Amino acid sequence: MAGASQVLQLTDPLPLDGGGELHGAEIAFETYGTLAGDGSNAILLCHALTGDQYVASPHPVTGKPGWWERMVGPGKPIDTDRYFVICANVVGSCMGSTGPASEAPDGKPYAMRFPVITIRDMVRGLVALLDGLGIDKLHAVVGGSMGGMQALSLAANWPDRAERVLVIASTSRHSAQNIAFHELGRQAVMADPNWHQGDYYAQESQPDSGLAVARMAAHITYLSEEALTGKFGRNLQDRDTKSFGFDADFQVESYLRYQGSGFTRRFDANSYLYITRAMDYFDLAEEHGGKLANAFAGTEARFCLVSFDSDWLYPTAESRHVVHALNAAGAAVSFVELSAPHGHDSFLLDVPALDRVVKGFIE
């Protein structure tokens, strides 16, 4: 299924939590389905850290299917015969929206001159996109992982913009462990001799080695021990005996190297720094006087939170924390923990129970 790819240039400056504003920002997005005359059937999908707008259409760089193609399309849980689906690349990323690799006013890439952004800044960009499309109120906002953070931020800071809020495998704040894994990845990128303090766009070599290591470390957090053991165990890769060297002896080593090298083809290293920092800064309670329930005071939206029993990156306790805050705020909320062996990535993989939850809540 092909989406309609578009870019919206924001006419107004985008104010930023860190102070200052971003001028001339562009938001790259795809749409699927047809917008109703009254705009009432619009669904905003928010992507995860390394995701993009290609939710149900082939990725232009890798050629792989869209990241949620199994969920979005005609007759699927998010039915594009009924709903107008929008998915935008977040500000700070590298698939068409303004980010570190974009041209600054002086004609050179921003690189590390790009302002540090937050999840709320990303959502400001999404709200500006909705304004540009003439959509006052969404039928639903849906997101998994970092996309769930965006959905919560939209519900907290723009409470009149969505009737339904679906948050999958996410959290209201980044834990110390999450921040630690992200810092490991950032240090890997910045230690790469080809990083050049972020000013590598005109260089022959990019900081691919550092970015690949960052991706390998992060990818481990997306999977469960059960998934890794079931898929690879201690099996050797293309050999009968250990090499007694440092090649990829084990299948799991080869898999991680493949994940790392493939990632560098489609993602910008500086964007990785900026987006992980935005996630680390995310703390919805802190934004609302230190009490999470305050973030949802007076909300009229309906919420649904989904966690997975094998997700140790954003475990079920994180979702329960948000549910308790929503209960305290008197919000309409449902919650389910689903059993799946895949770990955090379960929201992207074949979990039929998730399909049923999504379809039931959206409708």
N, C-alpha and C positions, 0 to 999 in steps of 0.2 A: 504494500500500500504506500503510495507516494503522498507526502504532505506538500503543502504550499509553503515554500521557503521565502521569507521576507526579512527585511531589515527596516526598523523604525529609528529614525534619528530624532532624539528628544529635543524639542525646541527650548525647553527651560533647563537651566543648570540642575544637576542632580546633587542635592545637599548630602553631606556625608557625616557620619557619627564622629569621625576623627577631626572634624573641622574642615572648612573649605567646601568646595563643590567641584563636580566634574562637568566640564562644558562640552557640548556637542557629542554627548554619549550616544552610542548606537546600541540597539537591542536586536539581536538576530533571533528569529523565531520561526516555528513551523505551525501550521494549523491543519486540522483534519475535520471533515464534516462541514456542515453549513450552519451559520449563525441564525437563530430564529429572529423574526422581525422585532420582537421585544427584547432580544438579547438574553432571554432567560435560560438558555440551554448551554451556556459556556462553562467549560471545565478547564481550570488551569492546572497543568502538571508541572511540578518542580523537580528538577533533576538533582542527582547526588554529586559528590565532589568531582569526579572525573567524567560525569555525564555531559549531555549536551541536548540540543533541541531535537535531535533525530530519534524521537521516541518510537516511531512506528514506520520509519522509512530507512532505506539503506544509508549507512554512514558514508559520506563522500570521500573520506580518506582510506578507510579500511575495507569498504564494501560490505561490511557485516550488517546483519539485520538490525533494526532499531532496538534500543535497549529494553523496551517494554512492548515489543510487537505482539507478544502472546496475550497482552492485557488490553491493548488499544486497537480498535478496528471495527468494521461492520460485524455486528452480531457478537462481539466479544464483551467481556465484563464492562469495559468503558466503551460503549457502543457508538461509533461515529455515524451510524445511521440516525441516531437520536440526538447526539450531543456534538457541540462544536468544541473541539479540544485544542488548547493552545499550550505549546511548550517552548520556553525561551531559554537561550543560553544566558547564564548569569553574567552580570558585569564583573569583570576581573578574570573571566575565562578566556578561551582562545579559539572559539569556533564562530567568530563573527561579531560577538558583542565586544564593546570596548574593554580592553585589558592591557596588561603590561607590554604586549607585543604590538599594540595599536600605535598609529602615528599620533604623536603629540602635536600641539599647535606649531612647534618649530620644525615640523616635518620629519623628525627622527622618532624612532620607537620610544615610548615612555620608559621602558625597562623599569629600573627601581625608582624612577621618579613618579611612577604611578602611585596614587594615594592608597594607604592601607584602608581596606574596606571591611564592613561587617555583614552579617547575615541580613540585618535590617536595611543596610544600603542596597543589597541585592534585591530585596523585596520592594524598596522604593522604585527601583528600575522596573520591576514587574508591574507595579501599580501604575506607573507612567505609561507602560505598554497598554494596560487595560484601558486607561483614559484615552489613549490614542486610537484604540479600536472601538471606542464608544460603549464599553461594557461597564456598567455601574455596579452590577452585582452578579457574582458567579453562582452558578448552580452548586459548584463544589471546587475546592482547592485540594489537591492530592499530592503527597510527596512521601518518598522513602529516604531514610538516612538524612543527608544534608537537606534533601527536598522536604523532609518532615519538619526540619528546623524552620525552613522558609514558610511552610504552611502554618506553623504555630505563630511565627512572627507576624504574618499577615492577619491572623485571627486576633492577636493581641493588640496590634498597633493600628489596624484598619478594620475594626470589628464589623463594619456595615458592608464589607465587600464580598463576603461569601456566606452562603446559607449552610453549607456543609463543609466540614474540615476533616479530612482523612489523613492520619499520620501513621506511617508504617516504619517499624524498626528505627526509632529515632529517640530524641532526648530534648530536654529543655535547657541543658547546660552541658558543656564538655567537662569530663572528669579529668583528674590529674593523669590517669593512665592514658587517656585519649590524647591529651596534650603532649605527653612524653613520646608517644609513637609518632606524632606529627613532627615534633622537634627532631627526632632521629632522621626523618625523611628530609626535612629542610637542611639539616647539617650535611647530609649526603650530597645534596644538590650544590650547596655553597662550597663544599670541599673539592668539588670537581674542578680541575685546573682550567677547563673550558668554560666555566661559568663567567669569569671576567667581571665579577661584581654585578652581574646581571646584564652587562652590556655586550652580549654575544651575538646579536642579530646580524651584524655585518661580518662576523667571523666565519671561517670555513667550517669549524667544528663547533658543535653545540654541547652543552653539559649532559650528554645522553647517559654516560655511565652513572653519574650521580642520581639522575632522575630515575633510571632503571632500578637502582638500589632502593630508592624511596618507594617506588611502586611495589617492589618485592616485599619490603617490610610491611607496607600497608595491606597488601593482599593477604598476608598471613592472618591479619586481624579480621578479614572479611569471611574467613572460613572457620569451621569448627574442627576440633581435633578428630571427631568422628568422621567428618568429610575427608580430611587429609589422609587418615588411616585407611578408610574404605577405598579411596581412590588410588593411593600410592603405597601405603604401608612402608616397608623397608625395601621395596623392590628396586633392583638395579636397572639402569637405563642402557639398553642396547649393549649389554655385556654380561658375561657369565660370572666374572670374578671382579673383585675390587681392584681398582687401578693402582692403589697406593700412591695417588697423586691428588691433584685438586681440580680435576675435571668433574663434570656433573655425574658422579657415580650413581646417585640415587634418582629415581624418577621424579621425586618431589623437587630436587634441585633443578633438574632440567625444566620442569614446569614453571618454577619461579623465574628462571632466566628467560624463558619464553615470554612470560607475562611482562617482565621488565622491558625487554627489548621491543616488544610490540607496542607498549605504551608510549615510548619515545617518538614513535611515528606520528602519533595523533595529538600529543599534548605538549604544551609549552612549560618549560621548567619554572619560569617566573610565575606563571599563573598558578602552578602548584604551590609555590610559597605563599602567594596572596590568599588563595582560597582556604588552605589549611589554617592560616592565621585567622581568617574570618570565623572559621568554625571554632577555633580555640577561644576566641573572644566571646562566643555566644553564651549568654546567661540571661534567660528571659526574666527570672526573678530579680536579678540585679537591675535590669532596665525598669522595673516597676516597684521600686522602693524596698527591695529585698524579700518580697513575699510573692510567690508564684501565683497564688489565687488572685492577687491584684491585677495580674495581666489579663485576666478573663472576666473581671467584674462587669456585670451587666450585659454580657454577651447573649445574643439571641441565636447564635449559630448552633447547629448540632455537630457533635464531635464523635469520631470513632478512632480509637487507637488500637494498633495491632503490634504485638511483639512475637518473637520466636524463641522457643525454649533453648535453642542451641546458639543463640546470638550472645557472645560475650563482649562484643564491642559496645553495643547499646542493649544491655540485658533488660529483662522484663521489669526489674525494679525501677528502671528509668521511666518506662511508660506508666507504671503504677503511680509514680511520683506526680506525673502530669495529671493523671485521672483523679487523684485525690485533690489536687488543686482545682480542677474543674468542678468536682463535687462541692468543694468549699465555696466556689463562686456561684453555685446553683445552676450550672450549665447542664444541658442535655448531653450525656456522654455514654457511649458504650465502649467496652474493652474486651479484647480477646487475645489470649496467648495461644499461638498455633504451634503444633509440634512439627518440626522439619529438621532434617539432619545437616543442612547445608551451612549453618551459621548465619552471620549477618547478611550474606548475599541471598538468603532465602527469598527476599522480596523481589528479586530479579529472576528467580528460577521457577521451575515447575512445581508449584504448591497449589493443588486444586482447591484446598480449603480457603486459600487467600482469594482466589478468583470468586468464590461464592460470597465472601465477606465484602469484597469491593463492589460486586454487582448489586448485592442487597442494599448496601449503604448508599450507593450512588442513586439508585432508583427510588 
